[in-house]
Amino acid sequence: MTRSTTDEAAVPPLPSPKERRRLREAKSLSEEEVAAAVGVTRATVRSWETGRTNPRGRKRALYAKLIAPEPAVKPPAVKPPAVKPSAVKPPAATPEAAVPDAAVPEPADLPVAPPVPEAPPAAPPADAPPAPDPAPDSDTRSGAEAPDERRVSPAEAFDELYARTAPGLVRQTYLLTGRRALARESVERAFELAWQRWPEVAVDRDPAGWVRAAAYEYAMSPWHRLRRTHRQPDAPPTEPGKRALFDALLDLPPAYRRTLLLYDGVGLDLPETAAETEASTPAAAGRLMTARAAVAERLPELADAAPAEQSALLHDRIGGLARAEHVPVPRSARAVRTGSENKARLWTRAAVAGVALLIAVTGLTLHTAPTHYEPPISPPERVGGVPPRGGPQKLTAQDLKLQKSLSEQLAHGPERLVPRLE
C-alpha cells in the first residue's frame, strides 16, 4: 500500500458538498482563507464545495481538519457515591446505652482516641433468600434490544419521507412556478430520482432538502417553455391580497424568487439558502433584499415593517397562499417507487440495446469492408492543345517497294557495315 493511500484511509470521510460549505461558513472562513491554508486556488475550493471534485492526499487531510466541527464539550460525569452497608451492631454495644446521661462527659473532657478502622460490610444473613436473576425478557433488556429488533426497511423510510414532505413540497413548487401540473410532476420526478439514489439520500444530513433542491431544479428548467402545457401559468387566485402576492412572486427572476421562498417561505437560514441556491452568502443576502423590496412595492403593509417583522409577515402570507390554493395531490409513494424502478429498468434496457446495436454495426462493417486499399481510377478527360504524337509515319507503297529492294541487294563495303535484319 502506498503512502498516499494510507494517508487517505487515515483521514475521516468528508461530509457532503453542501455540508462542507455550511461548516466553512459556520467558522466564518472565506474561500480565499481556505484556499490559502490548504495551498490551492479559490476555484478549487469552490469545486470541492459543489461536488465536482474531491481533495486527495495531504490536501484532503488539511481540508478535513480545517472544516471539522468543534467538538462538543461534555459535562464531567458525576459518579454517585457508593452506598456502603452499615454494620449491624447490638444495642448494648453503644456507649449511650451503657452510660447514663448524667455520667456522659462533655466533648472537651473526652480523651482523644486513635482512629478506628471501618468495619467490613456485614454479610447477609445465612437464611436470606438470594436475589432473583433478571428474566431474559425483562424491561431493561427489551429496551436495549428494541432498536436492533425493529429495523426500518429502505422502502418504509422512503414512504415516511414521501408522506411527510411531498404534499407541502408540491405547494412550494407551485408558488415557484405558478403551474400546478408542473409542480406535481417536479415533486414526483425528484422523489423518483431520490429512490434511484436512495443509499446516498438516506445518509444525507437533510434528505428533505435534497429532494427539495432536485424538485426546484427540475421545475425551473427553461426547457419547459417548449412544452405546450407549461407555456403559460395557471389562473391566479381570486382574492386581491393573495393575487397581488402571487403576481409579485412570479414577476421576480427565478433565482430571486427561489431565494425568497427558501428564506421567508420554508424558513432556512441564510447560509443554507446560499448553499442550496449555489451562491455565496453575500449574493444570497442581496437577492433576498432585492426580492423583498420588489414584493413590498406590491404589498403596502410590508413597506413600513422592520426586517424581522417583514420576514414574519412574508412567512405567514406565503404559507397562507400555499395552503389556500388547490394543488393536485401527488401519487402514492408506492406508485412513485414503482415508476422509478420501471424508468430505471427501461433506461438500462435501452442502454444495453444501444450497445448491442453498436457492436452489431461495427462487426458488420468489419466483415464487409475490403482488406486492402484500391485507389479509384479517374475517368478519362479530353485535353486540348496537345501536339500530335511524333515518330515515323505510315509507309506508302513506294516506300515499301524501296525498302524491299534494298533488303534484297547486297551492300558493297566492309562486312561490318552490312545491315542485318532482326
C-alpha positions in Angstrom: 0.0 0.0 0.0 1.4 3.4 -1.0 1.8 6.3 1.4 -1.0 8.4 -0.2 -3.4 5.5 0.1 -2.5 5.1 3.8 -3.0 8.8 4.4 -6.4 8.9 2.7 -7.5 5.9 4.7 -6.5 7.6 8.0 -8.4 10.8 7.2 -12.1 10.5 8.2 -14.6 10.7 5.3 -15.5 14.2 4.2 -19.1 15.4 4.6 -21.4 16.1 1.6 -20.5 19.2 -0.5 -23.5 21.1 0.9 -22.3 20.3 4.5 -18.7 21.4 3.6 -19.9 24.8 2.7 -22.1 25.1 5.8 -19.2 24.1 8.1 -16.9 26.6 6.4 -19.3 29.5 6.8 -20.1 28.4 10.4 -16.4 29.0 11.2 -16.5 32.4 9.4 -13.9 31.3 6.8 -13.9 32.6 3.3 -13.0 30.7 0.2 -9.7 32.6 -0.1 -8.7 31.8 3.5 -9.4 28.1 3.0 -7.5 28.1 -0.3 -4.5 29.8 1.3 -4.5 27.4 4.2 -4.7 24.3 2.0 -2.5 25.6 -0.8 -4.9 25.6 -3.7 -6.9 28.2 -5.6 -10.3 29.6 -4.8 -11.8 27.8 -7.8 -10.6 24.5 -6.4 -12.3 25.2 -3.1 -15.5 26.1 -4.8 -15.2 22.9 -6.9 -14.9 20.9 -3.7 -18.0 22.6 -2.2 -20.1 22.0 -5.3 -19.2 18.3 -5.5 -17.4 18.4 -8.9 -14.1 17.3 -7.4 -12.8 16.0 -4.1 -9.4 16.7 -2.4 -6.8 14.0 -2.2 -3.8 13.1 -0.1 -2.3 15.8 2.1 -4.8 18.5 0.9 -7.7 16.2 1.9 -6.3 15.9 5.4 -5.7 19.6 5.8 -9.2 20.4 4.4 -10.9 17.9 6.6 -9.1 19.3 9.7 -9.9 22.9 8.7 -13.6 22.4 8.3 -14.0 19.9 11.1 -16.8 20.9 13.6 -15.8 21.9 17.0 -16.1 19.0 19.5 -19.0 19.5 21.9 -17.8 20.0 25.5 -19.5 17.3 27.6 -20.0 18.0 31.3 -17.9 15.7 33.5 -19.7 12.7 34.6 -20.6 12.8 38.3 -20.2 9.4 39.8 -22.7 8.8 42.6 -21.1 8.0 45.9 -21.1 4.3 46.7 -23.5 3.4 49.5 -21.8 1.2 52.0 -24.0 -1.1 54.1 -23.6 -0.2 57.7 -22.7 -3.0 60.2 -25.5 -4.2 62.4 -24.4 -3.7 66.0 -26.4 -4.8 69.1 -28.0 -2.1 71.1 -26.0 -2.9 74.2 -22.7 -2.1 72.5 -23.5 1.6 72.1 -22.0 3.9 74.8 -25.2 5.8 75.2 -27.0 2.7 76.4 -24.2 1.6 78.8 -23.6 5.0 80.5 -26.4 7.1 81.9 -26.9 10.6 80.6 -25.6 12.2 83.8 -22.3 10.3 83.6 -21.5 11.1 80.0 -18.6 13.6 79.9 -18.6 16.7 77.9 -16.9 16.7 74.5 -14.0 18.7 75.8 -13.4 16.1 78.6 -13.4 13.1 76.3 -10.0 11.6 75.7 -8.7 11.6 72.1 -8.7 8.0 70.9 -6.9 6.7 67.8 -9.0 6.4 64.6 -10.8 3.1 64.5 -10.9 1.4 61.1 -14.2 1.0 59.4 -15.8 -2.4 60.0 -16.2 -4.5 56.9 -19.6 -4.8 55.4 -21.8 -7.2 57.2 -22.6 -10.4 55.3 -26.2 -11.0 54.6 -28.0 -13.4 56.9 -27.5 -17.1 56.0 -31.2 -17.7 55.8 -31.8 -14.7 53.5 -33.0 -15.8 50.0 -30.7 -14.9 47.1 -31.7 -12.1 44.8 -33.6 -13.4 41.8 -31.8 -13.0 38.4 -33.5 -10.7 35.9 -35.6 -12.6 33.5 -34.4 -12.7 29.9 -37.4 -10.7 28.8 -37.1 -8.0 31.4 -37.8 -4.4 30.6 -34.1 -3.4 30.7 -33.0 -6.0 28.1 -36.0 -5.4 25.9 -35.4 -1.7 25.9 -31.7 -2.2 25.0 -32.5 -4.6 22.1 -35.6 -2.8 20.8 -33.7 -0.7 18.2 -32.0 -3.8 16.9 -35.1 -5.9 16.7 -37.1 -3.3 14.7 -35.2 -2.1 11.7 -36.9 0.2 9.1 -36.5 -1.0 5.6 -35.5 1.4 2.8 -39.0 1.3 1.3 -40.6 2.2 4.7 -38.1 5.0 5.2 -38.8 6.4 1.7 -42.5 6.1 2.2 -42.3 8.0 5.5 -40.2 10.8 3.9 -42.6 11.0 1.0 -45.7 11.2 3.2 -44.2 13.9 5.4 -42.8 16.2 2.7 -44.5 15.6 -0.7 -47.8 17.5 -0.1 -46.1 20.6 1.2 -43.4 20.4 -1.4 -46.0 20.4 -4.2 -47.4 23.7 -2.8 -44.0 25.3 -2.5 -43.1 24.3 -6.1 -46.5 25.7 -7.3 -45.5 29.1 -5.8 -42.1 28.8 -7.5 -43.6 28.0 -11.0 -47.2 29.1 -11.0 -48.2 25.8 -12.7 -50.0 23.1 -10.7 -49.3 20.2 -13.1 -45.6 21.1 -13.4 -45.3 21.3 -9.6 -46.7 17.8 -9.1 -44.5 16.5 -11.9 -41.4 18.1 -10.5 -42.0 16.6 -7.0 -42.7 13.2 -8.3 -39.6 13.3 -10.6 -37.5 14.4 -7.6 -38.7 11.5 -5.5 -38.1 9.1 -8.3 -34.6 10.3 -8.5 -34.2 10.1 -4.8 -35.4 6.4 -4.8 -32.8 5.6 -7.5 -30.1 7.2 -5.3 -31.6 6.2 -2.0 -28.3 4.9 -0.5 -26.9 8.5 -1.0 -30.1 10.3 0.1 -30.7 8.1 3.2 -27.3 9.2 4.8 -27.7 12.8 3.8 -27.8 15.4 6.6 -31.1 16.7 5.2 -33.0 14.2 2.9 -36.0 16.6 2.6 -33.6 19.4 1.5 -32.0 17.0 -1.1 -35.4 16.3 -2.6 -36.5 19.9 -2.5 -33.4 21.0 -4.3 -34.0 18.4 -7.0 -37.6 19.4 -7.4 -36.7 23.1 -7.7 -34.0 22.4 -10.3 -36.4 20.4 -12.4 -39.2 22.9 -12.1 -37.0 25.9 -13.0 -35.6 24.2 -16.1 -36.0 26.6 -19.1 -36.9 23.6 -21.4 -40.4 23.5 -20.0 -41.2 26.6 -22.1 -41.1 24.4 -25.2 -43.9 22.3 -23.8 -47.4 23.4 -24.8 -49.0 22.5 -21.4 -46.4 24.6 -19.4 -46.0 27.7 -21.5 -48.5 29.8 -19.6 -49.0 29.9 -15.8 -52.3 28.9 -14.3 -55.0 31.3 -13.3 -54.0 33.4 -10.3 -56.0 33.5 -7.0 -59.2 35.5 -7.0 -58.7 37.2 -3.7 -56.9 40.6 -4.2 -54.3 40.2 -1.5 -53.3 36.7 -2.5 -53.3 37.7 -6.2 -51.0 40.6 -5.6 -48.5 38.4 -3.7 -48.8 35.7 -6.4 -48.2 38.1 -9.2 -45.3 39.7 -7.3 -43.6 36.3 -6.8 -44.0 35.3 -10.5 -42.6 38.7 -11.6 -39.3 38.1 -9.8 -36.4 36.4 -11.6 -36.2 32.7 -10.9 -33.1 33.0 -8.7 -34.6 35.8 -6.6 -37.9 34.0 -6.3 -36.2 30.8 -5.1 -34.2 32.7 -2.5 -37.2 34.4 -1.1 -39.2 31.2 -0.9 -36.4 29.3 0.8 -35.7 32.0 3.4 -39.1 33.5 4.1 -41.3 30.6 3.0 -39.5 27.4 4.0 -37.6 29.1 6.9 -34.0 28.3 6.1 -31.2 30.4 7.4 -29.0 32.5 5.1 -26.0 30.1 4.7 -28.4 27.1 4.0 -30.3 29.2 1.4 -27.0 30.3 -0.2 -25.8 26.7 -0.3 -29.0 25.4 -1.9 -29.1 28.1 -4.5 -25.3 27.6 -5.2 -24.5 31.2 -4.5 -22.3 33.0 -2.0 -23.8 34.2 1.2 -23.5 37.9 0.3 -25.1 37.2 -3.1 -28.0 35.4 -1.4 -28.4 38.3 1.0 -28.5 40.7 -1.9 -31.1 38.7 -3.8 -33.2 38.4 -0.7 -33.2 42.2 0.0 -34.0 42.9 -3.7 -36.8 40.4 -3.7 -38.3 41.8 -0.5 -38.2 45.3 -1.9 -39.9 44.2 -5.1 -42.7 42.4 -3.2 -43.1 45.3 -0.8 -44.0 47.6 -3.7 -47.0 45.3 -4.4 -47.9 44.9 -0.7 -48.1 48.2 1.1 -48.2 46.6 4.6 -44.6 45.3 4.1 -43.1 48.7 3.2 -43.2 50.2 6.7 -42.4 46.9 8.6 -39.0 46.2 10.2 -36.8 43.4 8.6 -37.8 40.9 11.3 -41.5 41.8 11.1 -41.2 41.8 7.3 -39.8 38.3 7.4 -42.5 37.0 9.8 -45.2 38.7 7.8 -43.9 37.3 4.5 -43.7 33.8 6.1 -47.4 34.0 7.1 -48.5 35.4 3.8 -46.6 32.8 1.7 -47.8 30.0 3.9 -51.4 31.2 3.7 -51.2 31.5 -0.1 -49.7 27.9 -0.4 -52.4 26.4 1.9 -55.3 28.3 0.2 -54.5 27.2 -3.3 -55.9 23.9 -4.6 -53.0 21.9 -5.9 -53.2 18.3 -7.2 -52.3 15.6 -4.7 -49.2 13.6 -5.7 -49.4 9.9 -6.3 -48.8 7.4 -3.6 -45.3 6.5 -2.5 -45.6 3.0 -3.8 -46.6 4.3 -7.3 -43.6 6.7 -7.3 -41.2 3.9 -6.3 -42.7 1.6 -9.0 -42.4 4.3 -11.6 -38.8 5.0 -10.6 -37.9 1.3 -10.9 -39.7 1.0 -14.3 -37.9 4.0 -15.6 -34.5 2.7 -14.4 -35.2 -0.7 -15.9 -36.3 1.0 -19.2 -33.2 3.1 -19.4 -31.0 0.1 -18.6 -32.6 -1.9 -21.4 -32.2 1.0 -23.8 -28.6 1.3 -23.0 -28.0 -2.4 -23.4 -29.8 -2.4 -26.7 -27.8 0.6 -27.9 -24.5 -1.1 -27.0 -25.6 -4.3 -28.7 -26.7 -2.4 -31.9 -23.3 -0.6 -31.9 -21.4 -3.9 -31.6 -23.5 -5.4 -34.4 -23.0 -2.5 -36.8 -19.2 -2.5 -36.0 -19.0 -6.2 -36.7 -20.9 -5.9 -40.0 -18.7 -3.1 -41.1 -15.5 -5.0 -40.4 -16.9 -8.1 -42.2 -17.9 -6.2 -45.4 -15.0 -3.8 -45.6 -12.2 -4.5 -48.1 -9.0 -5.9 -46.7 -6.7 -3.6 -48.8 -6.9 -0.2 -50.3 -7.6 0.2 -54.0 -7.2 3.7 -55.4 -10.1 4.7 -57.6 -9.5 5.1 -61.4 -10.1 8.6 -62.5 -12.4 8.9 -65.5 -10.9 9.9 -68.9 -10.9 13.5 -70.0 -10.4 15.3 -73.3 -7.4 17.6 -73.2 -6.9 20.2 -75.9 -3.8 22.0 -77.1 -1.5 18.9 -77.2 0.7 18.5 -80.3 0.3 15.2 -82.3 2.4 12.3 -81.4 5.8 12.4 -83.2 7.7 9.5 -84.8 7.8 7.5 -88.1 4.7 7.8 -90.2 2.9 5.1 -92.1 4.9 3.9 -95.1 3.5 4.4 -98.5 3.5 1.8 -101.3 6.6 3.4 -102.9 8.4 3.4 -99.6 7.6 -0.3 -99.0 8.9 -1.2 -102.6 12.1 0.7 -102.0 12.6 -1.0 -98.6 12.2 -4.4 -100.2 14.7 -3.7 -102.9 17.3 -2.5 -100.5 16.9 -5.5 -98.3 17.4 -7.9 -101.3 20.5 -6.3 -102.7 23.9 -6.9 -101.1 25.7 -3.9 -99.8 29.3 -3.2 -101.1 31.8 -2.5 -98.3 33.2 -4.0 -95.2 31.4 -6.8 -93.6 30.7 -4.9 -90.5 28.7 -2.3 -92.4 26.3 -4.9 -93.8 22.9 -4.4 -92.2 21.1 -7.2 -90.5 17.5 -8.0 -90.4 16.3 -8.8 -87.0 
